[in-house]
């Protein structure tokens, strides 16, 4: 009988400890959701560096941001769209990236603090969007819908990204 009580007590302590652990862990996740983290992205396409621009005065007044928007679940084609767009920008616009007049950002729209992009850019799926900005305001933008059709034709895909991006850069 004593052994049965001991096992019962051990199991109750284990269950109570598990519940405390879950509750403490969940409260930590809630705090993280309430305090948005900065969107990943940088002018350097090789390695994102948070806080690269120290003040708004250092930011070019007019610049182009090429976004890749995705959700939590990403298929192989979604990943190919992102990687192909990034590679095309690196290949065709290295000086613009270096100067900061062109920036690449990858954004997960399933994150609470990024959900506004779905409405802002009328997104319905993973998308590449080029947007001309002035300070913090978006002046003009275009969703490159053909990325889904061209993603598996590398030359045509790169040319599409180049042409659409170049048209925006010429307007800066």
C-alpha positions as a Python dict, from the first residue, in 0.01 Angstrom:
ca = {
    (1, 'X'): (0, 0, 0),
    (2, 'X'): (284, 241, 82),
    (3, 'X'): (436, 180, -260),
    (4, 'X'): (106, 267, -429),
    (5, 'X'): (85, 597, -236),
    (6, 'X'): (447, 678, -321),
    (7, 'X'): (387, 620, -694),
    (8, 'X'): (70, 831, -678),
    (9, 'X'): (254, 1118, -509),
    (10, 'X'): (543, 1101, -759),
    (11, 'X'): (300, 1106, -1051),
    (12, 'X'): (106, 1401, -903),
    (13, 'X'): (430, 1597, -852),
    (14, 'X'): (531, 1516, -1211),
    (15, 'X'): (194, 1634, -1347),
    (16, 'X'): (203, 1951, -1134),
    (17, 'X'): (560, 2024, -1247),
    (18, 'X'): (463, 1970, -1609),
    (19, 'X'): (171, 2210, -1579),
    (20, 'X'): (391, 2478, -1421),
    (21, 'X'): (649, 2430, -1696),
    (22, 'X'): (384, 2463, -1968),
    (23, 'X'): (228, 2771, -1810),
    (24, 'X'): (563, 2947, -1767),
    (25, 'X'): (664, 2852, -2123),
    (26, 'X'): (336, 2976, -2268),
    (27, 'X'): (355, 3309, -2086),
    (28, 'X'): (700, 3359, -2238),
    (29, 'X'): (557, 3297, -2586),
    (30, 'X'): (275, 3544, -2527),
    (31, 'X'): (522, 3815, -2432),
    (32, 'X'): (719, 3747, -2751),
    (33, 'X'): (406, 3786, -2962),
    (34, 'X'): (318, 4116, -2794),
    (35, 'X'): (659, 4271, -2866),
    (36, 'X'): (730, 4261, -3239),
    (37, 'X'): (1078, 4186, -3358),
    (38, 'X'): (1227, 4380, -3647),
    (39, 'X'): (1160, 4247, -3996),
    (40, 'X'): (1455, 4059, -4135),
    (41, 'X'): (1614, 4236, -4423),
    (42, 'X'): (1919, 4431, -4518),
    (43, 'X'): (2088, 4605, -4806),
    (44, 'X'): (2351, 4331, -4797),
    (45, 'X'): (2191, 4022, -4949),
    (46, 'X'): (2459, 3788, -4818),
    (47, 'X'): (2399, 3822, -4443),
    (48, 'X'): (2118, 4017, -4276),
    (49, 'X'): (2244, 4254, -4009),
    (50, 'X'): (1993, 4401, -3767),
    (51, 'X'): (2029, 4771, -3691),
    (52, 'X'): (2256, 4842, -3986),
    (53, 'X'): (2115, 5191, -4036),
    (54, 'X'): (2161, 5390, -3717),
    (55, 'X'): (1930, 5684, -3787),
    (56, 'X'): (1667, 5784, -4044),
    (57, 'X'): (1899, 6055, -4178),
    (58, 'X'): (2139, 5786, -4300),
    (59, 'X'): (1864, 5616, -4503),
    (60, 'X'): (1845, 5719, -4870),
    (61, 'X'): (1543, 5944, -4922),
    (62, 'X'): (1414, 5744, -5217),
    (63, 'X'): (1496, 5380, -5256),
    (64, 'X'): (1359, 5056, -5387),
    (65, 'X'): (1273, 4763, -5164),
    (66, 'X'): (1230, 4420, -5318),
    (67, 'X'): (1024, 4206, -5084),
    (68, 'X'): (963, 3835, -5075),
    (69, 'X'): (649, 3760, -4874),
    (70, 'X'): (577, 3413, -4739),
    (71, 'X'): (383, 3236, -4468),
    (72, 'X'): (485, 2977, -4211),
    (73, 'X'): (434, 2688, -4455),
    (74, 'X'): (654, 2708, -4765),
    (75, 'X'): (660, 2467, -5057),
    (76, 'X'): (969, 2401, -5273),
    (77, 'X'): (837, 2641, -5540),
    (78, 'X'): (798, 2916, -5278),
    (79, 'X'): (1158, 2867, -5172),
    (80, 'X'): (1271, 2870, -5537),
    (81, 'X'): (1087, 3199, -5595),
    (82, 'X'): (1266, 3358, -5300),
    (83, 'X'): (1611, 3224, -5386),
    (84, 'X'): (1579, 3307, -5757),
    (85, 'X'): (1470, 3665, -5691),
    (86, 'X'): (1753, 3717, -5443),
    (87, 'X'): (2008, 3574, -5686),
    (88, 'X'): (1877, 3784, -5976),
    (89, 'X'): (1903, 4102, -5771),
    (90, 'X'): (2257, 4015, -5662),
    (91, 'X'): (2359, 3942, -6019),
    (92, 'X'): (2207, 4245, -6190),
    (93, 'X'): (2216, 4517, -5923),
    (94, 'X'): (2526, 4478, -5702),
    (95, 'X'): (2611, 4850, -5697),
    (96, 'X'): (2253, 4950, -5613),
    (97, 'X'): (2251, 4700, -5326),
    (98, 'X'): (2587, 4827, -5203),
    (99, 'X'): (2473, 5192, -5215),
    (100, 'X'): (2146, 5117, -5036),
    (101, 'X'): (1923, 5236, -5320),
    (102, 'X'): (1801, 4875, -5350),
    (103, 'X'): (1723, 4658, -5052),
    (104, 'X'): (1602, 4297, -5019),
    (105, 'X'): (1362, 4193, -4744),
    (106, 'X'): (1213, 3854, -4670),
    (107, 'X'): (897, 3884, -4462),
    (108, 'X'): (677, 3620, -4300),
    (109, 'X'): (322, 3757, -4319),
    (110, 'X'): (198, 3497, -4071),
    (111, 'X'): (381, 3688, -3797),
    (112, 'X'): (132, 3918, -3621),
    (113, 'X'): (338, 4234, -3669),
    (114, 'X'): (376, 4166, -4045),
    (115, 'X'): (9, 4086, -4119),
    (116, 'X'): (-54, 4441, -4246),
    (117, 'X'): (155, 4367, -4557),
    (118, 'X'): (-121, 4134, -4684),
    (119, 'X'): (-358, 4430, -4707),
    (120, 'X'): (-93, 4689, -4800),
    (121, 'X'): (25, 4492, -5104),
    (122, 'X'): (-293, 4292, -5176),
    (123, 'X'): (-116, 3958, -5123),
    (124, 'X'): (-289, 3625, -5182),
    (125, 'X'): (14, 3392, -5189),
    (126, 'X'): (391, 3399, -5163),
    (127, 'X'): (493, 3704, -5363),
    (128, 'X'): (778, 3917, -5485),
    (129, 'X'): (690, 4286, -5463),
    (130, 'X'): (903, 4582, -5566),
    (131, 'X'): (819, 4904, -5385),
    (132, 'X'): (956, 5253, -5424),
    (133, 'X'): (981, 5428, -5090),
    (134, 'X'): (1045, 5780, -4977),
    (135, 'X'): (1154, 5779, -4614),
    (136, 'X'): (904, 5547, -4448),
    (137, 'X'): (626, 5595, -4706),
    (138, 'X'): (560, 5360, -4998),
    (139, 'X'): (526, 5573, -5310),
    (140, 'X'): (454, 5304, -5569),
    (141, 'X'): (466, 4925, -5577),
    (142, 'X'): (412, 4628, -5803),
    (143, 'X'): (343, 4264, -5724),
    (144, 'X'): (542, 4050, -5967),
    (145, 'X'): (272, 3791, -6027),
    (146, 'X'): (458, 3617, -6312),
    (147, 'X'): (716, 3474, -6071),
    (148, 'X'): (491, 3171, -6028),
    (149, 'X'): (483, 3107, -6405),
    (150, 'X'): (853, 3168, -6467),
    (151, 'X'): (1024, 3031, -6156),
    (152, 'X'): (1130, 2706, -6324),
    (153, 'X'): (1271, 2886, -6632),
    (154, 'X'): (1579, 3047, -6479),
    (155, 'X'): (1675, 3280, -6765),
    (156, 'X'): (1320, 3407, -6816),
    (157, 'X'): (1272, 3439, -6439),
    (158, 'X'): (1593, 3639, -6391),
    (159, 'X'): (1507, 3861, -6688),
    (160, 'X'): (1160, 3929, -6546),
    (161, 'X'): (1304, 4026, -6208),
    (162, 'X'): (1570, 4242, -6377),
    (163, 'X'): (1327, 4423, -6607),
    (164, 'X'): (1071, 4500, -6339),
    (165, 'X'): (1333, 4611, -6088),
    (166, 'X'): (1516, 4824, -6346),
    (167, 'X'): (1194, 5008, -6435),
    (168, 'X'): (1154, 5113, -6071),
    (169, 'X'): (1520, 5205, -6030),
    (170, 'X'): (1507, 5432, -6335),
    (171, 'X'): (1223, 5625, -6172),
    (172, 'X'): (1426, 5699, -5856),
}
